[in-house]
Amino acid sequence: MGPRVLINGIWYKPLNLRDAGEIEPALTAFARPGNSGLIVTASPSSLVQGKLTVALAARHKLPAVYWERFFVAAGGLISYGPDQIDQYRRAAGYVDRILKGEKPSDLPVQAPTKYELVINLKTAKALGLAVPPTLLARADEVIE
């Protein structure tokens, strides 16, 4: 576990976890002081260990924000990240342009332009959290 970092008046403690053996003791220790929450960032290890992370967050009553809707469908609280289907469509457009003769080196790098917010109300209820109606109204998908 890394040192705590203060950003905009909020303390953050980065956890660089790669395998299942590290995740359980680290999240248990992280949850102990209370008043904690997780932000799970995109990485191959977070995807591979996704179900374990969701299960441990639930066990320790840690609200968590994930980068992909898969985690919320598996029982996580909230995800906010690029719309994967939109990314694939845009990539297909690049393939089409390349097949029509454009040089790949001439194509600009594209950043995501469409993001999706997914909320799991069943998980929110299990955590004792009330999701504000304004947040629900902004959600692209609500799992009940």
ABEGO torsion letter per residue (X at the ends): XBBBBBBGGBBBBBBBBABAAAAAAAAAAAAAAEGBBBBBBBBAAAAAAAAAAAAAAAAAGBBBBBABAAAAAAGBABBBBBBAAAAAAAAAAAAAAAAAGBBAAABBBBBBABBBBBBBAAAAAAAGBBBBAAAAAABABBBX
